[in-house]
Amino acid sequence: MEMPETVPTTTATKRQVWNAGRTVGAKRALKPKQIWEIRFYLNQRHRLRDRALFDLAIDSKLRGCDLVQLKIGDLVSGGQIRTRAIVMQQKTGRPVQFELLPDARASLLAWLERRGGTVDEYVFPSRVDHSGHLSTRQYARLVDEWVTGVGLMRSEYGTHSLRRTKASIIYRATGKPYRRVVVQFATPTALVVHAI
């Protein structure tokens, strides 16, 4: 005698979709006017650290995790801010070179003169753990504060917006896509620089 096969019935519960009503996808890059508005906003409030962090984020095009882990020695040589720096990316493990423009160098110099410190210390230390660096979450909160402070929508801009901004400006000005220079160490004594 055969038993009829029964299929257990399950009832799916209706759950709220996690991204319902939220903007999804890539965050917008900032426009030059918005950059100046944020710089003015930070200058008016005498926020040297935030201004240096903002300018460095735009010029370096680094991910937030790499940006907050920068050490003073990565950016300073002989008491002056370098015009170019090379940093090893945490996600890819590859070194990347970036240029620091005069605005970023000036704001970094003002911040580091106030902050002090040695070449082995973080550029942006944590206020909680003085031996640690600013957290990526705190960095994201600061970006939210900056963009809302100048009247932009928090949901449309984030830390990745700062990473995309310089490339976007270069593309608008030249019509050519920006290609980041990646530094590869072929041998311990030789450097090979190429564009990706």
C-alpha positions in Angstrom: 0.0 0.0 0.0 1.4 3.3 -1.1 1.3 6.4 1.1 0.4 9.5 -0.7 3.2 12.0 -0.7 2.4 15.1 1.3 4.1 18.4 0.7 4.4 20.5 3.8 2.8 23.8 3.4 4.7 26.8 4.5 3.3 30.2 4.8 5.6 33.0 4.0 5.4 36.0 6.2 5.4 39.3 4.6 8.5 41.2 5.7 9.4 44.8 5.1 12.0 45.0 2.4 15.2 46.4 3.9 15.7 49.1 1.2 12.1 50.1 0.9 12.0 53.9 0.3 15.8 54.2 0.3 18.0 55.4 -2.5 20.0 52.4 -3.7 23.0 52.3 -6.0 26.1 54.5 -6.3 26.1 57.7 -4.3 26.6 60.9 -6.2 29.9 62.7 -6.6 30.1 66.2 -5.3 30.1 69.1 -7.7 32.7 71.9 -7.5 30.2 74.3 -6.0 29.2 71.8 -3.3 32.9 71.2 -2.5 33.3 75.0 -1.9 30.1 75.1 0.2 31.4 72.3 2.4 34.8 74.0 2.7 33.2 77.3 3.7 30.9 75.5 6.2 33.9 73.8 7.9 36.0 77.0 7.8 33.2 79.1 9.4 33.0 76.6 12.2 36.9 76.5 12.6 36.9 72.7 12.2 40.5 72.2 11.1 40.5 68.4 11.5 37.3 68.0 9.4 38.6 70.4 6.7 41.8 68.4 6.4 39.9 65.1 6.4 37.5 66.4 3.7 40.3 67.8 1.5 42.4 64.6 1.9 39.4 62.4 1.1 38.8 64.2 -2.2 42.5 64.4 -3.3 43.5 60.9 -2.3 40.4 59.1 -3.6 41.0 56.5 -0.9 38.3 54.2 0.6 37.3 55.3 4.1 39.1 52.4 5.8 42.4 53.5 4.1 41.9 57.2 4.7 41.4 57.0 8.5 44.5 54.7 8.8 46.9 57.2 7.3 49.9 58.0 9.5 51.6 61.3 9.7 54.7 59.8 8.1 52.7 58.8 5.0 52.0 62.5 4.3 54.9 64.4 5.8 58.5 64.5 4.9 61.1 66.9 6.3 58.5 69.0 8.1 56.4 69.6 4.9 53.4 68.0 3.4 54.3 65.8 0.4 52.9 66.7 -3.0 52.5 63.0 -3.7 52.0 60.0 -1.4 51.9 56.2 -1.8 49.6 54.1 0.3 49.0 50.4 0.4 45.3 49.7 0.0 43.7 47.5 2.6 41.1 45.9 0.3 43.3 45.1 -2.7 46.7 44.9 -1.0 48.1 47.1 -3.9 49.9 50.4 -3.4 48.3 53.5 -4.9 49.8 56.9 -5.5 47.9 60.2 -5.2 48.7 63.9 -5.5 47.9 66.4 -2.8 46.8 69.7 -4.2 47.6 73.1 -2.5 44.3 73.3 -0.7 44.7 69.9 0.8 48.3 70.5 1.8 47.4 73.8 3.4 44.5 72.3 5.5 46.6 69.3 6.4 49.5 71.5 7.5 47.1 73.7 9.7 45.6 70.5 11.2 49.0 68.9 11.9 50.5 72.0 13.4 47.6 72.1 15.9 47.5 68.4 16.5 51.3 67.7 16.8 52.5 64.1 16.9 55.1 61.9 15.5 55.4 60.2 12.1 54.2 56.9 13.6 50.9 58.4 14.8 47.6 58.5 12.9 46.8 61.7 11.1 43.2 61.5 12.4 43.3 59.9 15.9 40.3 58.6 17.7 39.0 60.8 20.5 38.1 57.6 22.5 41.3 55.5 22.1 44.1 58.0 21.7 46.5 55.3 20.3 43.9 54.3 17.6 42.5 56.1 14.6 39.2 57.7 13.8 36.7 54.9 13.0 35.2 54.5 9.5 31.8 54.8 11.1 32.7 58.1 12.7 34.1 59.2 9.3 30.7 58.3 7.7 28.9 60.3 10.4 31.1 63.3 9.7 30.4 63.1 6.0 26.6 63.0 6.8 27.0 66.1 8.9 28.9 68.0 6.3 26.5 67.3 3.4 23.4 68.0 5.5 25.1 71.1 6.9 25.1 72.6 3.4 21.6 71.5 2.5 22.3 68.3 0.6 20.4 65.1 1.1 22.2 62.6 3.4 20.8 59.6 1.4 22.4 60.8 -1.9 25.9 61.4 -0.6 28.3 59.3 1.5 32.0 58.5 2.0 32.2 57.0 -1.5 30.9 60.3 -2.9 34.2 61.9 -1.8 36.1 59.1 -3.4 34.4 59.6 -6.7 34.5 63.4 -6.8 37.9 64.2 -8.2 37.5 61.6 -11.0 34.1 63.1 -11.8 35.6 66.6 -12.0 38.4 65.5 -14.3 36.0 63.6 -16.5 33.8 66.7 -16.8 36.7 69.0 -17.6 38.5 66.7 -20.1 35.8 64.3 -21.4 38.3 61.5 -20.7 37.9 58.9 -18.0 40.3 59.3 -15.1 42.8 56.5 -14.7 44.4 56.1 -11.4 48.1 55.4 -11.3 48.9 52.2 -9.5 52.4 51.5 -8.3 53.6 48.0 -8.6 56.8 46.8 -6.9 58.3 44.4 -9.5 61.5 43.9 -7.5 62.6 45.3 -4.2 64.9 47.7 -6.0 62.7 48.7 -9.0 59.4 50.6 -9.2 57.1 50.2 -12.2 54.4 52.8 -12.6 51.5 52.3 -15.0 47.9 53.3 -15.4 45.0 50.9 -15.0 
